[in-house]
């Protein structure tokens, strides 16, 4: 049993009327992975015989992004993934039009092909090769995530959607499609796959953790997450069932309460490493205490007296903290001044540099305010280079129309800079 491609010109001509019937795919939704073929005659569904049973001379219509499977007694006897009309010839050998699918389809064919039994009833099935999008997922329990930035084991919940694509339709038909089904939606068969997906998601998230990706960046790393998922599910999905994960989109990430507390505590601690912030915190606490004492309903005098006693006890600590903060701020100021004096500057990439170019990314040293660098490399402050005489490209100029400008064209009349 094989397929013979019908001439395209004959589709709307006299030859079309001689066809016994045309097999078309049943209606499909965005999440449909397989439908059976139905007979049509003159554009209308046929009422004769079973809708999806074919005979010699029937014509099968194959649409883009579909793979048609010709099945005899439950076994695939031919397939086609090339758009067009094909006439069934029971006396010919299988044609095996695999379209743009990889040659591995032929290897799968050898595994699942008809075993030479007596021909019985022939049916047509269509496999959807488009990306199946919008499959929802969500973690029931928090997933552990070790974050190197916080040096702690955190726990998160993730919700979003993913998409799959059928890469080996023969394997998918034989391993994932229920027998005798005439229409299958991915949502109907993804129960077990959903559990496997969530296991793979946790493995992928753990891999991202091992690669040092901060927990706050997980939402924006959908491409990396898709790659991790594809690698994790390669054995179970791609090799066994002929489908793969295309993309994973995380819509939201939430942390459990303990993780929230830890993140907030670490963030506050990181801020308080700055001496000026610490000093502001100390002074703020003192001001807040004075404010509360003044509004004490039991009497401001008593409150101030109690506060004075407390401050006497804690005064040495506050004074010591302020002295430490002041000393660190002075040290930082001196360090910054020393860097400025030595010509040290910080590049936009974050590297500390001393020359005219960044030793990390090669970017030129930015010119100080009021200075500009000529193409010859000389630093200047006037409107002309004191080395080669070139004009400052950023110097303001006056157009003949009277407008003051800084760019290469007048912002009033559009005249080019002289």
Secondary structure, 3 states (H helix, E strand, C coil): CEEEECCHHHHHCHHHHHCCCEEEECCCCCCEEEEEEEEEECCEECCCCCCCECCCCCEEEECCCEEEEEEECCEEEEEECCCEEEEEECCCCCCCECCCCCCHHHHHHHHHECCCCCCCCEEEEEEECCCEEEEEEECCCCEEEEECCCCEEEEEEEEEEEEEEECCHHHHHHHCCCCCCCEEEHHHHHHHHHHHHHHHHHHHHHHHHHCCCCHHHCCCCHHHHHHHHHHHCHHHHHHHHCEEEEEEEEEEEEECHHHHHHHHHHHHHHHCCCHHHHHHHHHHHHHHHHHHHHCCCCCHHHHHHHHHHHHHHHHHHHHHHHHHHHHHHHHHHHHHHHHHHCCCEECCCCCEECCCECCCCCCECCCCCCCEECCCCCEECCCECCCCCCECCCCCEECCCCCEECCCECCCCCCECC
